[in-house]
Amino acid sequence: MSNNWRNYVLFFAQEHVAFRSAEITSLTQKFNIPIKYSVNHNEQQPFWLVELPDDKAAKDLASRSISLRCILELWGHSNCTKNIHTVVHNYVNSNFNELKSVFDKSFRITVETYNKHITQKEKVERIETFGYLPIKGEVNLKNPEVNWWYIEYYGLDNLNIPEKPIDIVFGKWLVDGRRSLLKDISLKTRKFIGNTSMDPQLSLLMANQGLVGKGDLVFDPFVGSGSLLVAAAKCGAYVMGTDIDYLMLHAKNRPSRISQKVREKDESIRANLRQYGCDQLYVDVLVSDFSNSIWHKSILFDSIITDPPYGIREAIERVERKEQSKPNTKTENDVHFPSTSTYNLSDLYDNLLSFSAKHLKLGGRLVCWLPVFKSDYCEEYLPKNNSLELVANSEQDISAISSRRLLTYEKIAEPCAELEETGNSEIIAEFRNKFFTYGEETRETRRMRQAELRAHGKRMAMLRANNEHKSSA
Ligand SMILES: C[S@@+](CC[C@H](N)C(=O)[O-])C[C@H]1O[C@@H](n2cnc3c(N)ncnc32)[C@H](O)[C@@H]1O
């Protein structure tokens, strides 16, 4: 570990906040970066003050982070507008020999406030308070060689915004995070998408949670339109997947874009990878029912990254086992679509964890979403397996009553049949029922209330008409 720690500001986008801590922890593990957090570390705040060994560590971290806007070299930090200048001034004086060449370069100062809007005039006033910096270079707003950031933080409560900032940082830009990737692989311009295609930000966060790296082999057993394969391939991994839905895998189902009447002939997961220059990382996708494993016991994946069906927007199906085929079953030469029955959600998660325990390399990760009926949630709810350790668990709201959790498991031991354990299967199995029953109850209540309101309205109208009649008489 380095003895010369340096101070940096991790400056985050204020989006998917619940995932950022897990992402930073995963990336520091991936790049083997030691990190120290400031004493007043607050995960909710858009900037974190951290110590890292050197600029290379900061650049490695940013090279994969989707949550980070950028990383700054910290020049000053204070909770008081006057004091920040004393701190910055002292920093410049004590490090002048190292910093002096910076002041000869073209520059800009970017002012950003969090949870408070300030005018352009106020921004310029803030910039002018840095008049003591010995800057000799020209201002260049478009393409400066040096970009300083001045950030004021006014807390998280937008109903109670303080007069003055409660935290202020000033720093020199060092490196951007990888948020530019979000536009590069946007679903809007992607060749092949489905109804449940995962958005690029969450897909890339999942790849980071999976510690996906160059040359890895990544598998998605519920691959759908392959969004998670796109993210993994963007991280340099070879990718493969399976899905029970033949029409989806062959892009023969109904198009998901409203503007599109029929699918183009060359839509496919492979075409998506080609679109993003990752064609060479495509291994294959197969039509297969996950409940009926097709894999040889020796196959090992570096990561399994998946979004299983929850039964809300897509069916959870498995191929039905029939001891005797029906009299009308077609002959072997005909195309035959086997009939399917419901795949119990708790069985699906049990299968997913035991499959991962068998087919992940040691230290490999399973990253998957789990739907949760909020009032049911507790630690016991989570699927468990003795070979897998839960290392991250971040929640994303779906509605007032339900959410989904991104679970990250790491394989810590080879599986042992007697020791396999599972989470509270009954509760998981109930998710779909509860989701729809609750919906029906509220719709029903709403219908009753609306009917009551209409009846009330009619009564009031009759009373008004009676009163008018009486007063005019
Ligand atoms: C939530 S979607 C996955 C979406 C995907 N991540 C994407 O970006 O398009 C779940 C997928 O699981 C598939 N599925 C359902 N039951 C399955 C089973 N028993 N085996 C394999 N795939 C199954 C569905 O056809 C669906 O495509």
The ligand as an SDF file (V2000), in Angstrom:
LIG
                    3D

 27 29  0  0  0  0  0  0  0  0999 V2000
  -36.5410   -9.6270  -18.0920 C   0  0  0  0  0  0  0  0  0  0  0  0
  -36.3240  -10.5170  -19.5720 S   0  0  0  0  0  0  0  0  0  0  0  0
  -34.6350  -10.2800  -19.9200 C   0  0  0  0  0  0  0  0  0  0  0  0
  -34.3990   -9.0320  -20.6800 C   0  0  0  0  0  0  0  0  0  0  0  0
  -32.9770   -8.8800  -21.1210 C   0  0  0  0  0  0  0  0  0  0  0  0
  -32.1080   -8.5640  -20.0160 N   0  0  0  0  0  0  0  0  0  0  0  0
  -32.8920   -7.8280  -22.1990 C   0  0  0  0  0  0  0  0  0  0  0  0
  -32.1210   -6.8800  -22.0070 O   0  0  0  0  0  0  0  0  0  0  0  0
  -33.5980   -7.8960  -23.1980 O   0  0  0  0  0  0  0  0  0  0  0  0
  -36.4180  -12.1760  -19.0780 C   0  0  0  0  0  0  0  0  0  0  0  0
  -36.2380  -13.1750  -20.1890 C   0  0  0  0  0  0  0  0  0  0  0  0
  -36.3030  -14.4760  -19.6190 O   0  0  0  0  0  0  0  0  0  0  0  0
  -36.8390  -15.3380  -20.5780 C   0  0  0  0  0  0  0  0  0  0  0  0
  -37.2880  -16.5650  -19.9020 N   0  0  0  0  0  0  0  0  0  0  0  0
  -38.4450  -16.8040  -19.2350 C   0  0  0  0  0  0  0  0  0  0  0  0
  -38.4680  -18.0650  -18.7390 N   0  0  0  0  0  0  0  0  0  0  0  0
  -37.2800  -18.6420  -19.1180 C   0  0  0  0  0  0  0  0  0  0  0  0
  -36.7000  -19.9230  -18.9250 C   0  0  0  0  0  0  0  0  0  0  0  0
  -37.3350  -20.8960  -18.2570 N   0  0  0  0  0  0  0  0  0  0  0  0
  -35.4630  -20.1640  -19.4440 N   0  0  0  0  0  0  0  0  0  0  0  0
  -34.8140  -19.2160  -20.1520 C   0  0  0  0  0  0  0  0  0  0  0  0
  -35.3230  -17.9860  -20.3860 N   0  0  0  0  0  0  0  0  0  0  0  0
  -36.5330  -17.6960  -19.8710 C   0  0  0  0  0  0  0  0  0  0  0  0
  -37.9410  -14.5300  -21.2300 C   0  0  0  0  0  0  0  0  0  0  0  0
  -38.2280  -15.0200  -22.5150 O   0  0  0  0  0  0  0  0  0  0  0  0
  -37.3110  -13.1250  -21.2570 C   0  0  0  0  0  0  0  0  0  0  0  0
  -36.7090  -12.8660  -22.4940 O   0  0  0  0  0  0  0  0  0  0  0  0
  1  2  1  0
  2  3  1  0
  2 10  1  0
  3  4  1  0
  4  5  1  0
  5  6  1  0
  5  7  1  0
  7  8  2  0
  7  9  1  0
 10 11  1  0
 11 12  1  0
 11 26  1  0
 12 13  1  0
 13 14  1  0
 13 24  1  0
 14 15  1  0
 14 23  1  0
 15 16  2  0
 16 17  1  0
 17 18  1  0
 17 23  2  0
 18 19  1  0
 18 20  2  0
 20 21  1  0
 21 22  2  0
 22 23  1  0
 24 25  1  0
 24 26  1  0
 26 27  1  0
M  CHG  2   2   1   9  -1
M  END
$$$$
